[in-house]
Amino acid sequence: MCRITDTQDDFAFHFLDDIKKPVVRLNAIGRQLRSSSAYYWDNANRQPECYLFQYTLGGSGTVKIGGEEYTVDRGKGFFLKIPGEECYYFDEKRNEAPWEFIYIMFECNGAEEYCTYIENHLGKIIGLPVWHQAVRLLFEIHGQAKKQTLNPFLLNGKVFEFLCILCSVKKEIGNTDPALVINAKAYMEENCGRPIGISDVAEWLKVSQSHLSREFYKITGVKPIEYMTKLRLTHAVDLLSTTSGRLDEISASSGFSSTNYFNKVFKKHMGMTPAQFRKYIKSEGYSRFQV
């Protein structure tokens, strides 16, 4: 039987004409075929400190996270910080050869919070269809790397775009029954104009508030109170932008318990009071404002 040969098409970077600490810095991007147990990476002592996203195009590999082994087959990628406790490898007995993947490694100076957001909302194993824009962007960056005459600023901009795309990916529901979350969202959307709390939502669903909060966060990546607050702010912003209603009227119709509380929440999230926001919208001439 013919053995599949491991192949690599990798590119590493260290741009001398880059700024000292860019928001992100591309370290390497590559595409490989692996079918031997010789392919093994332990992240414990690797340098420099960076992030890795590796996406499976065909076959499968193994990643060990928290002592548990996970198979990453077509359509699955893993997002890891280096150095770290994880390791990944090709297991000749367990995995399907060849393991074909594309990967990107990059340093974060000013984008660490984006990486933390991705880990918190998507986890370390991320499922994406091969046609997803994040995967297409990896192929685009890899294609540009082949040209060798690259502008580091534009290339690093592509890496930051990749991070932003991952931040916008919706968390997969997996095996969790989404009915509870779907019903919770529907109830909040229908009743956000009333001063209800998450305890009222839980009571209507006949579950405990802690159970609702836990399951809601597991599926959506946000807490129920955060989802409710965004609904109310969205409604308030629309009214402030398109009507001349009084602030107390807008506060009440948006479900806030008092005008003072409305002012406090609005300023915390929008960076200005409702009155200041209305003046700002009018002075700039914006017709719509999305939150």
N, C-alpha and C positions, 0 to 999 in steps of 0.2 A: 504494500500500500504506500502510495506516495505521500511523504510528509510535507505539510504546508510550511513554507519558509516565512520566518518573521521578516516584516519589512517596516521601514520607518521613512517618514517624509516630514522631518521636524526642522524648526527654525528657532534660534535663540537670538536675543536682542540686548544690546547695551548701547543706547544712543548717546554719543558724546555731545551732541548739540541740543539735547533735551534740557529742560529746566531742572533745578536741583531736586525738588520734591513735587513732582506732578501729582494730581489727584489720584490717578492710577498710572502704573507703568507696566507695559507688556514685557514679560520675561521670555515667554516661549509659546509657540503654538505648533501643533503637529497632528499628523494622522498616521496611525499604525495598524498593522496586522500582527496579532500575537497568538501563538499556539503552543508555547512551551512554558513549563513551570519555572524556567529561568527568569521569566518576567515576574518580578516581585519587588514591590516598593513598600518600605516601612517608613512612615512619615516622622517617626520620633525625633530623629536628629538631623533632618534635612534643612538646608539653608538655600537661599535666604528666606526670610519670613514672607509668605505670599499666600495666594489662594489658587486652588486648582478646580477646574470644572472639566470632567471627562465624560463624554457622551458616547454611548454604544450605538454603532450603525449596523452591526451584524454579529452573530455569534453571541458569546456571553463571557463575563469575567466575574470575579468575586471581590467584594469590598468588606472589610471587617470593621465594624463600628460598635464601640462599647462591648467588645467581646463577642458580638453576634456576627455571623457571616450572612451576607446578602448577595444574591445573584443579580447582576446587572446585565440584562439582555437588551435586545433592540428596543429603542425608545426610552431607555433609562440612563440617567447620568448621575454622577455624585459630585457634591460641592464640598470641598474640604479645605481647612486652613492648615498651612504648613509652617512650622512643625506641629504635629498633633499625634494623638494616640492611634489613629486609624492606619490601616495598611490595605493595599489592594494588589491583586495578582491574578494570574491565570492558573486554574487548577485543572490539570489534564484529565482527572477522573470526573470532575464535577461540571466543568464548563464545556461549552460547544465551540469548537475551533472552525475557522479562525475568529478570534475576538477582534473585531474591527471597530476602531473608535477614533474620535477627534477630540483633542483636548486643548485647553488654554490655561496658562499660568500667568499671574499678574500680581504686582505689589499694590497695596492700598496705602496711601498717605492721608488723603482727605475723604475717602469713600468707605471707610470701615463700617460706618453705620448702615450703608446699603447692604454690605455683606451680612451683617448681623440681622438685618430685616429679612433677607432671603432665607437664612438659616431658621429664624423664628417662624416664618410663615410657610416655608416649603419643606423644611427639614434638610438632611444631608443627602438624601436620595430623591431625585427629581425626575418625574416622568414628563416627557415632551414628545409630541409627534415629530417625525423627521422633517416635516414641512414647516414646523414652527419657525417664526422669525428669528428666535434666539439661535437655533441651529443653522439657519441660512446665513446669519451674520458670522458664525464661526467659519463657515466655508468661505465667506467673502474675505475675512481677515487672513485666512490661510492662503487664499489665492493672491492677495496683495503681498504676503510675505515672500512668495516665490519670485516676485519682481525685483526684490533686493534694493531698489532705489525708493525708499520709503520716507515719508515725512513723519517724524515721531509724534508730533502734536495731533495730526489727523488720525494716526494709528491708535494712539492712546484714547482719542475721542471715541473710536469704535469700541474699545474695551469698556469705556464708561457707558456707552449706549447699550452694550450687552448686559451690564449690570442692571440698568434701568428696565430693560425688557424682562429680566428675571424677576425684578421686584413687582412687575405688573401681572405675573402669572398667577392664576387662581389656584389655590390649594386643592389637590385632588381629594375627592371624597373617599375613595378606596372602598373598604368593606363596611364603613359606618353608615347606618341608616340615616339618610338626610331628612326624613320627614319632620323630626323635631325642629330642626333649624329652619326648614322651609316654612313651617307653620309659625314659628317665632318671628321670622322676617315679615311674613304676611300680616300678622297681628300688629307688629310695631309700625309697619307702613300705613296700615289703616287707622291706627289710633295715636300716631305721634303728635297729632294736634291737641291731644288731651294730656294733662299732667300726670301721666301714668309712670310707674317705675318698673324696673326689671322684675321686682317681686310680683307685680300685677301680671306681667307676661307669664311668669312661671306658674302662677296660680291658675291662669286661664288654660295653660297646657297641662295642668295637673302633675307637675314635677317640682322638685325642690329648686330653689334659686341657684344653689351651688352646682347642681347637675346641669341645669340649663347653661350656666356660664361656661362650665367645663366643655360641654359638647359643642356649644356655639363657637368657642375659640378654636377647638380642635378642627372644625370644618372650615371656618372662615378666616382664621388668623387674627381676628379682632374680638374684643369683648363685647357683649350685648349692649352695655351702656355706651360704648364708643359708636356702635352702629346706630343706636337711637339718637345720640347727640348729632351725628352727621345728618340724619334725616331731618332733625329739627333745624339745624343750621342751614341746610339746603333750602328748606321752606322759607326761613326767615330772610335769607339772602335774596331769594326770588322776589319776596314782597318788598324788601327795601329797594330793590333795583327797579321794580315796575309799578309801584303804587306810592301814594302819598299818605298812607295810613300812619296813625300815631304809633309810637314805639310800644306803648302798653298794649295796644290792639294786636300788633304784630307778635309781641311776646306771648300773649295769651293764645293766639291762633296757632302758634308754633309749638305749643305744649310746655312752655316754661312756666314754672310755678309763680314767678314774680318778675317784674321788670328789672329789679336789681340783679337777680340771678341771671337773667337773660344777658344783661350788660357784661357781667363777670365772665360767663362762658364764652360769649361772642368775642370779647377782647382776648381771652386766653388763646382761642383757636385762630382768630383772624388778624390779631395784632393791632386792632383798633376797635373803638366802640361802635355800636350800630349807627349812631348819629354821624360819627366820622366816616364810616363806611359809605353811608348814603351820600355825603358831600363828595367823597372821593369818586364814586361811580358817576355822579352828575358832572363833576369837573372834567373827567377823562372821556366822557361820552360813550362809555361801554353800554351795549344793549343787553349783554348776558354776562353772568359771572358764575363760573363753576367751582364748586367746593368738593 
